[in-house]
Amino acid sequence: MAGESPDRRRWLREQLEAWVREDLISADQAAAIRGRYPAGPFTVRSQTQRRIAIVFGTLGALLVGLGIILFFSANWQGIPRWTKFGLIFSVTGGTYALGYWLQFRKGYSGVGSAVLLLGGLLYGAGIFLVGQTFNVRAEPHYGLLIWTVGLLPLAYALPSVPLVTLGIVVFAVWVVFIGFLGPERYGAMDIQYPIANILATAAILYGVGRLHERTRLARLGRSHLVTGGLLAFSIFLVYVNVLSESLGSAGALPRDLIILRWGFTGAAVGTLAASVLFAPDRPRSAAEAGVFAVLLLTAWIRTSATLWVVGLTLLYLAVCLGAVVLGVTQSDPALVNLGLVFFSIGIVVEYVKIAGQYLTSSAFFISGGILLLAGGWLVERTRRRLIARMGARADEA
């Protein structure tokens, strides 16, 4: 199969996904079977050309979207109100139609998906422009929520990976926005409130991504997994480094924010439990759910003692290394890269915090540069060895 067309490899991938959903084989067995049929030269060339098309198409879509937004903003005041609405509606709808035609009718998946992404961006911009046109007085986060609610159903109906990814990212931005804005409006800034909500959201996204594995939309679940993982690592790194200076008073939070926090946490627990119960690979899902549960728990423990902060730092580094180990055992290079990148970021942050207090400016930058060069070499060397080991393991299987 190494020299055959991408259609045969696509057929194999779809069959393996179906067999995993039906519990005929495990995820590890599917990965081993997939590894027995490496891509041939034609397939590699075809995949490279597709990636290039996606990159250029996405960049083109972003530039076109930026140009349209700048054009509207420069001429917005001179356009009649209902003409503005008609322009927004027609441009957004026409972009969606063109993207659908290119991707699903003509088979230009790279360019078509980029045009659909452009439609999603124009839809979001249109929400805020319509609100401005009709003088709608509402908080900006409502626009983000409407953007998410209007985007995800269409993304799943098509289905479109770029639109699903955009919808998830917008939803994550909405959670971050309300997490930090909510307590501030009441004069009760408490870093644990937004951290708890954002960690819960990351857990929800990750759990939903795992639940996709038993459906025909398994490829859409990857966007949830990646976004949830990035969000969890990023916000926990922030939490570890700002907790000692930003711990507020829980009693100052109003009731609606407390209810929202419990709602996010409850949804996270329920989603993680469902992901373990219905996952094709229960041991892996249980381990991942356990990690998210521990991270969620830390956002509810109200202390900023030095020993606790040190413990959180060690927990962060342990989770990063755990992601690397899990990625190696599950033959998942993306998880290996994620763990190594955030482990390296954590080490750099700790170096800046500690060395900045004791070294002069010149010594700080020189030693920091040497540390970055040596660390970059070590991380890349480790990453290559781990990925090579995963490939050898797949060949042996």
Secondary structure by P-SEA (a helix, b strand, c coil): cccccaaaaaaaaaaaaaaaaaccccaaaaaaaaaaccccaaaaaaaaaaaaaaaaaaaaaaaaaaaaaaaaaaccccccaaaaaaaaaaaaaaaaaaaaaacccccaaaaaaaaaaaaaaaaaaaaaaaaaaacccccaaaaaaaaaaacaaaaaacccaaaaaaaaaaaaaaaaaaaaaaaaaaccccaaaaaaaaaaaaaaaaaaaaaaccccccccaaaaaaaaaaaaaaaaaaaacccccbbbbcccccaaaaaaaaaaaaaaaaaaaaaaaccccaaaaaaaaaaaaaaaaaaacccccaaaaaaaaaaaaaaaaaaaaaaaaaccaaaaaaaaaaaaaaaaaaaaaaccccccaaaaaaaaaaaaaaaaaaaaaaaaaaaaaaaaaaaac
